Amino acid sequence: MDSQKVESFIIANKKYLPAGKIVYLRDRLRETSEERFYLISSIDFKDPVMFILISAFLGTLGVDRFMLGDIGLGILKLLTGGCCGILWLIDVCIIGQRIKEENFNDILQLL
């Protein structure tokens, strides 16, 4: 793969990916074929900032967990008010990194 295309992809999507794994991703993208690269380029990444805001404002209702596909924890947060705010606070702190990890895993599945 062309190094310039890989660098432009990394720069354009840096905020959606975990910082510690960008070097690994760069190396893997350089080894991939053109077809795979264009398939990876078409992925619609989840925005960590949007999920942080949703978690902060609607997290006690479990909306953030429902959007992630964690139906059980979403129902628990809905019925308990975010477990009296404890689970809500934990989610607000870690959801941004979790979204970045999910975006990274989406790329790895296509590689």
C-alpha positions in Angstrom: 0.0 0.0 0.0 1.1 3.5 -0.8 2.6 5.1 2.3 1.1 8.5 1.5 -2.4 7.1 1.5 -1.8 5.3 4.8 -0.6 8.5 6.4 -3.5 10.5 5.2 -5.9 7.8 6.5 -4.2 7.9 9.9 -4.3 11.7 10.1 -7.9 11.9 9.0 -9.1 9.2 11.5 -6.7 9.8 14.4 -9.4 11.0 16.8 -11.4 7.8 16.3 -8.5 5.4 17.2 -6.5 4.6 20.3 -3.2 6.6 20.3 -1.1 3.6 21.5 -2.2 1.4 18.6 -1.7 3.8 15.7 1.9 2.6 15.0 0.7 -1.0 14.8 -2.2 0.0 12.5 0.1 2.0 10.3 2.3 -1.1 9.8 -0.7 -3.3 9.1 -2.2 -0.9 6.6 1.1 -0.7 4.7 1.0 -4.5 4.2 -2.6 -4.6 3.0 -3.9 -4.7 -0.5 -5.6 -1.8 -2.3 -9.0 -3.5 -2.2 -8.8 -4.0 1.6 -7.6 -0.5 2.1 -10.6 1.0 0.2 -12.9 -1.3 2.2 -11.3 0.0 5.4 -11.5 3.6 4.3 -15.3 3.2 3.9 -15.9 2.3 7.5 -18.1 4.8 9.4 -16.4 5.2 12.7 -18.3 6.0 16.0 -17.4 9.4 17.4 -16.0 9.2 21.0 -16.9 12.8 21.8 -20.5 12.1 20.8 -20.7 9.1 23.0 -19.1 11.0 26.0 -21.8 13.6 25.6 -24.6 11.1 25.3 -23.2 9.3 28.4 -23.0 12.5 30.4 -26.5 13.7 29.6 -28.5 10.5 29.0 -26.3 7.9 30.8 -28.5 7.5 33.8 -31.2 6.3 31.4 -28.8 3.8 29.9 -28.9 5.3 26.4 -25.2 5.0 26.0 -25.2 1.3 26.8 -28.1 0.6 24.5 -26.2 2.3 21.6 -23.2 0.1 22.3 -25.3 -3.0 22.3 -25.0 -3.7 26.0 -28.8 -4.2 26.5 -28.5 -5.8 29.9 -26.4 -3.0 31.4 -28.7 -0.5 29.6 -31.7 -1.9 31.4 -29.9 -2.0 34.7 -28.9 1.7 34.4 -32.4 2.6 33.3 -34.0 0.9 36.3 -31.5 2.0 38.9 -30.7 5.5 37.7 -27.2 4.5 36.7 -26.8 2.5 39.8 -27.3 5.6 41.9 -24.8 7.5 39.7 -21.8 5.1 40.2 -22.1 3.2 36.9 -22.9 6.5 35.2 -19.7 8.1 36.5 -17.6 5.1 35.4 -19.1 5.1 31.9 -18.5 8.9 31.5 -14.9 8.3 32.3 -14.2 5.2 30.1 -16.7 5.3 27.2 -14.4 7.4 25.0 -11.6 4.9 25.1 -14.0 2.0 24.7 -15.4 3.6 21.5 -11.8 4.0 20.1 -11.1 0.4 20.9 -14.2 -0.7 19.1 -13.3 1.3 16.0 -9.8 -0.2 16.1 -11.3 -3.7 16.3 -13.6 -2.9 13.3 -10.5 -2.2 11.3 -8.7 -5.4 12.5 -11.7 -7.5 11.4 -11.3 -6.3 7.9 -7.5 -6.8 7.8 
